[in-house]
Every structure is written in C-alpha cells, then in structure tokens.
Amino acid sequence: MSKRIIVVGAGAWGGWAAYHLQKSGCHVTLIDKNGPGNAWAGSGGKSRIIRLAYGGNNDYTNLTEESLKLWKDYDERWNESLFHQKEALWLFRGIPATYADLSVPLMKAKGYSLNQVPITGLVEKYPEINFSDITSAFIEREAGYLEANRACGVVKGKFEQLGGRYLQANVIALSKAEGRVNGVILDSGEELSADYTVLACGPWLSQLVPAIKAHIHISRQEVYYFEAPSQYAALPIWLEFRGADQMYYGIPDHFQEGFKFAYDERTWALDPTKDDRGITEEILRQMRKILANRFPALAKANVLKHHTCVYENAQDGDFIIDGIPGTKNAMMLAGSSGHGFKMGPAIGRLISDHLLEGKPIPTAFSLQRFADSCPRKSQYEVN
Ligand SMILES: Cc1cc2nc3c(=O)[nH]c(=O)nc-3n(C[C@H](O)[C@H](O)[C@H](O)COP(=O)(O)OP(=O)(O)OC[C@H]3O[C@@H](n4cnc5c(N)ncnc54)[C@H](O)[C@@H]3O)c2cc1C
C-alpha cells in the first residue's frame, strides 16, 4: 500500500524514519523549520558516541546493534564515513560497575565484548589519565562515534534521491477532525494533507502535543572543546560514572577541533526556543574540575569551542514512541533522553515496519507506563 506520510523533524529520528518509509514505497514529505541536524536541535553538533553497553537493557541493545550494522552498511553503500570506530574506556569512580556488569552478557550473546581491565595496566598505557580514584574499568572495542549533523544532512539527501519531498517550514498545528489527523498546518497558512503524520520534533514537540509536557523535561547540555597536546588524539573515547545521575564523557580526537568533553547530568533546564546558548560559568567551572581531576595536564587548557545542545528527556530516561493521544493516525517519536542518536537507523526502520507491516513497538516506549507513578531518572540508573 502506498501511503502519503508527513514526518515533522529532520533530526536523527525523523530523518531516518522518512528515509525508511520512502524506501518502503510511501510518499513522504519531511518538514523541518531549521534544517536537518541544525545547531539548536538535539542532533546538532558534530559527533555522537555509539556503544553497545546498555546496562542490560534488551530493547536498547537490540536497537543499537541493528543500528551499528546499518551505519556501517550505509557508509559502504553511500561511500560516506559517518561512523568512526574507536574503543571506549568505561570508568567507574567509587560506585559499583553494575551498568557494565549487566551489559556484558547481552553484548556477549551478540558477539561483542566489554572487558574489565586491570587499572594497573591502564596507568601504564595511558599516562595522560589519572586513575587514582577509579575503582573499575572496562574496554569496549566495537564502540565509536558518528558524525551527527553531517549524517542528518546525508540522510535527508538520500531520502530526496529516493523521491522524497523535503520542505523547510514551521509546522504550527496538526490539522484535525473527529480524532483524525488530516495533516499539518504551516506558519504560512498552507495546509498539507497526509494519510499518516509522524512527529519527531525533539525538544519542540510540546508545541504541537501539549499533553507531552507532563512527561518530558528539556535540559541544557553544554559541550566543551579543550586545547590538548597532539598525543591526546590517541586516547580512547571515555565514559565516566560518578554516581546515580553523574556521568561525564569525551572524544579526545575531535576532527582536530580539540578534546571534546561533556556531561550527562540533566539538572540545568533549557527553553529550546528562548534561552541563551552561551557558556554558563558555573557549568564551565564544574567541567574544569572534572577535567583537571581526570586529565591533570589539561587543568588550564584553553576552551577552543563551545556548543550548547539540548536533551529532550522522558521522566524515566526511556524513549516515547507511541500514538498521539486522541488521534487515530498520528504518532510521536519523543523522549530521546540524550541517548537516541545512535539508534536513528533502527528506529527509522522500526517506524516503517510498524506503519506498513504492524511490527510492534517495544511496550517500554509506550505512554501507558506513565499511568503508574513513574520515577524521574536517567537511563544509566539501572537499579
Ligand atoms: C550534547 C549531546 C550529546 C549527546 N550524545 C549522544 C551520544 O553520544 N549518543 C547518542 O546516541 N545520542 C546522544 N545524544 C542524544 C541525541 O543526539 C538525541 O537523542 C537525538 O539526536 C534526538 O534526535 P531527534 O530527531 O529526536 O530530535 P532533534 O534532533 O531535536 O530533531 C527535531 C527536529 O524537529 C524540528 N522541528 C521541531 N518542531 C518543528 C516544527 N513545529 N516544525 C518544523 N520542524 C520542527 C527541529 O528543527 C529539529 O531539527 C546527545 C545529545 C546532546 C544534546
């Protein structure tokens, strides 16, 4: 069956959903107000980590493994280099390595490894890193990073090559009648009609689906690029757990743009439309403290670049992929919660298989879970 589908949002999720739907024979219109992977969006910026360790979560391990294969496969088919393999060093500081321990069997079952390594060996191998307060460490060899904003542009281009229609426009409302969504209304007043509408609006979703506000909070995620000596480029990706909702990570060789360093806390709120995206001195101070502790020689490193990005967090850190309440023929892809980029290819395929063949969406992503009291946490909290 050939369906007319509108996808709003050309980030990692909407772009891949549009691509797979168009590839499966639908007539898709992909709409974005600021362009694929734009600097204000969750998919903005140059890179995203892909790692298979997922704290024993089957859904995410499956989606990530499928995505890793798809990223590699499309890189080959399209002659792009969106995926860069680089091993990841997982560090645990004074807390049990539960997240890693739970990841090991699921990864092993799929032929991947996450190996605990003795800290004494790491001290010798990586003299740039201070391991004195690290209690356990793991190496994930198959990890890497993806080119984020470039990937969104490439996917949109490939979607157009398949005959998909891309529009740069602002959607201001769903066009609804008696529970049916007939399409969308643009700020120009133009109305576009479709058989099915998919909203992948990232942090702006609540403008079109106000009910989602109760389950989503948007956080400010500042990313810093520090000047570092050239030998730092050889260091692995590192992810460091310091407590329940405290995680820091970095990509040391970041396209010759410096040592990328960011945090995973979700404590600083952000209005994605109105708030200033400049440096927050309090955040920079905190980042410097962590950096000086882990990479002592970088204690006074210059900031070469800064980017304020945005997480669209579900209250429990899990994705929300479900129908739009009160409608029959529209769905939303939401709550990517700071870990959704890597899974774009598999999520896009899932949406296409769901709409065209009825493939079920994992129940963990349904809105129904919020009917019971649902704690606010991050995806890294596995207990
Ligand atoms: C600093 C940072 C680091 C991250 N690190 C990782 C990582 O290492 N690994 C990982 O897997 N994930 C990571 N993530 C998370 C990941 O990037 C996001 O989960 C993912 O990119 C979200 O994609 P999206 O398509 O849902 O949303 P977005 O990329 O935000 O896309 C939504 C799009 O919708 C458009 N839009 C919204 N409303 C409208 C409208 N009304 N009309 C028209 N267009 C509209 C916007 O312009 C935007 O382009 C990170 C995120 C950040 C911010």
The ligand as an SDF file (V2000), in Angstrom:
LIG
                    3D

 53 58  0  0  0  0  0  0  0  0999 V2000
   25.3170   17.1970   23.8720 C   0  0  0  0  0  0  0  0  0  0  0  0
   24.6000   15.9790   23.4300 C   0  0  0  0  0  0  0  0  0  0  0  0
   25.2760   14.7830   23.3870 C   0  0  0  0  0  0  0  0  0  0  0  0
   24.6320   13.6210   23.0040 C   0  0  0  0  0  0  0  0  0  0  0  0
   25.3550   12.4620   22.9310 N   0  0  0  0  0  0  0  0  0  0  0  0
   24.7840   11.3590   22.3970 C   0  0  0  0  0  0  0  0  0  0  0  0
   25.5850   10.2290   22.1370 C   0  0  0  0  0  0  0  0  0  0  0  0
   26.7940   10.2370   22.3840 O   0  0  0  0  0  0  0  0  0  0  0  0
   24.9800    9.1450   21.5780 N   0  0  0  0  0  0  0  0  0  0  0  0
   23.6550    9.1340   21.2570 C   0  0  0  0  0  0  0  0  0  0  0  0
   23.1800    8.1160   20.7570 O   0  0  0  0  0  0  0  0  0  0  0  0
   22.8690   10.2110   21.4920 N   0  0  0  0  0  0  0  0  0  0  0  0
   23.4090   11.3130   22.0430 C   0  0  0  0  0  0  0  0  0  0  0  0
   22.6590   12.4380   22.2570 N   0  0  0  0  0  0  0  0  0  0  0  0
   21.2140   12.3870   22.0330 C   0  0  0  0  0  0  0  0  0  0  0  0
   20.8570   12.5090   20.5950 C   0  0  0  0  0  0  0  0  0  0  0  0
   21.6470   13.4460   19.9400 O   0  0  0  0  0  0  0  0  0  0  0  0
   19.3810   12.8610   20.5030 C   0  0  0  0  0  0  0  0  0  0  0  0
   18.6710   11.9080   21.2500 O   0  0  0  0  0  0  0  0  0  0  0  0
   18.8770   12.8180   19.0700 C   0  0  0  0  0  0  0  0  0  0  0  0
   19.7510   13.4980   18.2160 O   0  0  0  0  0  0  0  0  0  0  0  0
   17.4920   13.4270   19.0120 C   0  0  0  0  0  0  0  0  0  0  0  0
   17.0480   13.3910   17.6730 O   0  0  0  0  0  0  0  0  0  0  0  0
   15.5620   13.8010   17.3030 P   0  0  0  0  0  0  0  0  0  0  0  0
   15.4460   13.5590   15.8450 O   0  0  0  0  0  0  0  0  0  0  0  0
   14.6050   13.1330   18.2160 O   0  0  0  0  0  0  0  0  0  0  0  0
   15.4300   15.3440   17.6670 O   0  0  0  0  0  0  0  0  0  0  0  0
   16.1090   16.6580   17.0510 P   0  0  0  0  0  0  0  0  0  0  0  0
   17.4550   16.3780   16.5350 O   0  0  0  0  0  0  0  0  0  0  0  0
   15.9620   17.7210   18.0740 O   0  0  0  0  0  0  0  0  0  0  0  0
   15.2130   16.9780   15.7940 O   0  0  0  0  0  0  0  0  0  0  0  0
   13.9620   17.5990   15.8960 C   0  0  0  0  0  0  0  0  0  0  0  0
   13.8100   18.4480   14.6530 C   0  0  0  0  0  0  0  0  0  0  0  0
   12.4640   18.8540   14.5660 O   0  0  0  0  0  0  0  0  0  0  0  0
   12.4300   20.1540   14.0170 C   0  0  0  0  0  0  0  0  0  0  0  0
   11.1590   20.7360   14.4560 N   0  0  0  0  0  0  0  0  0  0  0  0
   10.6820   20.8130   15.7190 C   0  0  0  0  0  0  0  0  0  0  0  0
    9.4600   21.3610   15.7490 N   0  0  0  0  0  0  0  0  0  0  0  0
    9.1480   21.6520   14.4630 C   0  0  0  0  0  0  0  0  0  0  0  0
    8.0380   22.2560   13.8520 C   0  0  0  0  0  0  0  0  0  0  0  0
    6.9790   22.6530   14.5730 N   0  0  0  0  0  0  0  0  0  0  0  0
    8.0330   22.4150   12.5010 N   0  0  0  0  0  0  0  0  0  0  0  0
    9.1100   22.0080   11.7680 C   0  0  0  0  0  0  0  0  0  0  0  0
   10.1920   21.4420   12.3050 N   0  0  0  0  0  0  0  0  0  0  0  0
   10.2200   21.2560   13.6340 C   0  0  0  0  0  0  0  0  0  0  0  0
   13.6500   20.8450   14.6200 C   0  0  0  0  0  0  0  0  0  0  0  0
   14.0700   21.9290   13.8330 O   0  0  0  0  0  0  0  0  0  0  0  0
   14.6450   19.7030   14.6680 C   0  0  0  0  0  0  0  0  0  0  0  0
   15.5070   19.7080   13.5550 O   0  0  0  0  0  0  0  0  0  0  0  0
   23.2670   13.6370   22.6610 C   0  0  0  0  0  0  0  0  0  0  0  0
   22.5650   14.8460   22.6850 C   0  0  0  0  0  0  0  0  0  0  0  0
   23.2360   16.0070   23.0540 C   0  0  0  0  0  0  0  0  0  0  0  0
   22.4720   17.2830   23.0720 C   0  0  0  0  0  0  0  0  0  0  0  0
  1  2  1  0
  2  3  1  0
  2 52  2  0
  3  4  2  0
  4  5  1  0
  4 50  1  0
  5  6  2  0
  6  7  1  0
  6 13  1  0
  7  8  2  0
  7  9  1  0
  9 10  1  0
 10 11  2  0
 10 12  1  0
 12 13  2  0
 13 14  1  0
 14 15  1  0
 14 50  1  0
 15 16  1  0
 16 17  1  0
 16 18  1  0
 18 19  1  0
 18 20  1  0
 20 21  1  0
 20 22  1  0
 22 23  1  0
 23 24  1  0
 24 25  2  0
 24 26  1  0
 24 27  1  0
 27 28  1  0
 28 29  2  0
 28 30  1  0
 28 31  1  0
 31 32  1  0
 32 33  1  0
 33 34  1  0
 33 48  1  0
 34 35  1  0
 35 36  1  0
 35 46  1  0
 36 37  1  0
 36 45  1  0
 37 38  2  0
 38 39  1  0
 39 40  1  0
 39 45  2  0
 40 41  1  0
 40 42  2  0
 42 43  1  0
 43 44  2  0
 44 45  1  0
 46 47  1  0
 46 48  1  0
 48 49  1  0
 50 51  2  0
 51 52  1  0
 52 53  1  0
M  END
$$$$
